[in-house]
Structure formats: structure tokens, C-alpha cells
């Protein structure tokens, strides 16, 4: 698959239209969004399973950082 610029990616996947460009990273031919952006989308769309997963990830991250 050819590389897709971010504007084209957002057109293909409208769920990402409100995510700031700074929250995206292009790696190995794929677009990824930050944990912060994922969390915002999860709460915006009231996705309970994703919210639960994010809280688990953040909890593990805090344990590793000693918080």
C-alpha cells in the first residue's frame, strides 16, 4: 500500500477528523495516534471497553514510573 498523507487518512476515517495532527505518528507505513488522543476518542464515543483498557494501560504505566 502506498503511503497516505495525514489529510487523506482523516478523510478515509472521519472518526479522526477532530484529532490534532500533532497526536499522529507515521511508523512503518501506518498511522498511529497517541494514548491521549485514544482516550479522548474513547470518552467522546462512550466506548466502555476502550476506556477500561486505557485505564489499565495508564495504571501499569504509573506503576513503572513509581506513581
Backbone as numpy.savetxt, mean C-alpha at the origin, in Angstrom:
# Nx Ny Nz CAx CAy CAz Cx Cy Cz
5.84 -8.32 -19.51 4.99 -7.14 -19.51 5.88 -5.90 -19.51
5.53 -4.95 -20.32 6.29 -3.70 -20.40 6.10 -2.87 -19.14
7.10 -2.11 -18.76 6.95 -1.22 -17.61 5.80 -0.24 -17.83
5.06 0.01 -16.78 3.91 0.91 -16.84 4.22 2.12 -15.96
4.00 3.32 -16.51 4.25 4.49 -15.67 3.15 4.59 -14.61
3.40 5.33 -13.58 2.50 5.39 -12.44 1.13 5.95 -12.81
1.08 6.95 -13.65 -0.20 7.52 -14.07 -1.06 6.46 -14.77
-0.44 5.67 -15.63 -1.16 4.60 -16.33 -1.62 3.53 -15.35
-0.77 3.20 -14.39 -1.13 2.21 -13.37 -2.36 2.67 -12.59
-2.38 3.94 -12.21 -3.52 4.48 -11.46 -4.79 4.48 -12.30
-4.67 4.69 -13.62 -5.84 4.62 -14.50 -6.38 3.19 -14.57
-5.48 2.22 -14.61 -5.89 0.81 -14.67 -6.54 0.35 -13.37
-6.07 0.89 -12.25 -6.55 0.47 -10.94 -7.02 1.70 -10.16
-8.26 2.12 -10.39 -8.77 3.37 -9.81 -8.76 3.42 -8.28
-8.68 2.28 -7.62 -8.64 2.28 -6.16 -7.44 3.07 -5.64
-6.39 3.18 -6.46 -5.17 3.88 -6.06 -5.15 5.36 -6.44
-6.22 5.87 -7.02 -6.21 7.24 -7.55 -5.91 8.30 -6.49
-6.32 8.07 -5.24 -6.11 9.06 -4.18 -4.82 8.85 -3.40
-4.08 7.82 -3.73 -2.81 7.55 -3.04 -1.74 8.45 -3.64
-1.05 9.24 -2.80 0.00 10.13 -3.33 1.11 9.34 -4.03
1.66 9.91 -5.07 2.73 9.26 -5.83 3.91 8.89 -4.95
4.15 9.67 -3.91 5.29 9.42 -3.03 5.15 8.12 -2.23
3.94 7.55 -2.20 3.70 6.31 -1.46 3.92 5.06 -2.32
4.32 5.25 -3.59 4.56 4.14 -4.51 6.05 3.93 -4.71
6.42 2.68 -4.95 7.79 2.35 -5.35 7.70 1.30 -6.45
8.55 1.45 -7.46 8.59 0.50 -8.58 9.79 -0.40 -8.40
9.53 -1.69 -8.27 10.60 -2.65 -8.00 10.37 -3.93 -8.79
11.38 -4.34 -9.53 11.32 -5.60 -10.30 10.10 -5.68 -11.21
9.76 -4.56 -11.84 8.67 -4.55 -12.79 7.28 -4.48 -12.19
7.18 -4.18 -10.90 5.88 -4.11 -10.23 5.79 -2.86 -9.37
4.57 -2.32 -9.26 4.33 -1.18 -8.39 3.91 -1.69 -7.01
4.47 -1.10 -5.98 4.12 -1.41 -4.60 3.73 -0.11 -3.90
2.85 -0.24 -2.88 2.52 0.94 -2.08 3.03 0.72 -0.66
3.22 1.82 0.02 3.75 1.77 1.39 2.72 1.20 2.35
3.19 0.82 3.52 2.30 0.34 4.58 1.32 1.44 4.95
1.79 2.67 5.00 0.91 3.81 5.32 -0.24 3.90 4.33
0.05 3.80 3.04 -0.99 3.88 2.01 -1.93 2.68 2.09
-1.37 1.51 2.37 -2.20 0.30 2.51 -3.18 0.47 3.66
-2.68 1.01 4.75 -3.53 1.23 5.93 -4.65 2.23 5.61
-4.32 3.31 4.92 -5.34 4.30 4.56 -6.42 3.68 3.68
-6.01 2.87 2.71 -6.98 2.21 1.83 -7.84 1.21 2.61
-7.24 0.48 3.52 -7.98 -0.51 4.31 -9.07 0.17 5.13
-8.74 1.28 5.78 -9.74 1.99 6.58 -10.77 2.67 5.69
-10.35 3.23 4.58 -11.27 3.90 3.67 -12.33 2.93 3.14
-11.91 1.71 2.84 -12.82 0.72 2.26 -13.33 -0.28 3.30
-13.04 0.00 4.56 -13.52 -0.81 5.69 -13.25 -2.30 5.51
-12.03 -2.61 5.11 -11.62 -3.99 4.89 -11.05 -4.55 6.20
-11.91 -5.23 6.96 -11.54 -5.69 8.30 -10.36 -6.66 8.31
-10.32 -7.56 7.33 -9.21 -8.52 7.29 -7.88 -7.83 7.03
-7.88 -6.86 6.14 -6.64 -6.13 5.84 -6.22 -5.28 7.04
-7.18 -4.66 7.72 -6.88 -3.87 8.92 -6.26 -4.78 9.99
-6.82 -5.96 10.16 -6.29 -6.92 11.14 -4.86 -7.31 10.78
-4.61 -7.58 9.50 -3.27 -7.95 9.04 -2.28 -6.81 9.29
-2.67 -5.60 8.96 -1.80 -4.43 9.15 -1.46 -4.26 10.62
-2.46 -4.40 11.48 -2.21 -4.27 12.92 -1.23 -5.33 13.40
-1.32 -6.54 12.85 -0.38 -7.60 13.19 1.03 -7.24 12.74
1.16 -6.76 11.51 2.46 -6.36 10.97 3.05 -5.23 11.81
2.24 -4.23 12.13 2.74 -3.10 12.92 3.14 -3.55 14.31
2.41 -4.49 14.89 2.76 -5.01 16.21 4.10 -5.71 16.19
4.33 -6.52 15.16 5.61 -7.22 15.04 6.74 -6.24 14.79
6.47 -5.19 14.02 7.49 -4.17 13.76 7.86 -3.45 15.04
6.86 -3.15 15.86 7.12 -2.47 17.13 7.92 -3.35 18.08
7.63 -4.67 18.07 8.39 -5.59 18.91 9.86 -5.61 18.51
10.12 -5.59 17.22 11.50 -5.60 16.73 12.24 -4.31 17.08
11.49 -3.21 17.14 12.09 -1.91 17.45 12.16 -1.65 18.95
11.61 -2.55 19.75 11.64 -2.38 21.20 10.59 -1.45 21.74
9.54 -1.18 20.97 8.45 -0.30 21.43 7.35 -1.10 22.07
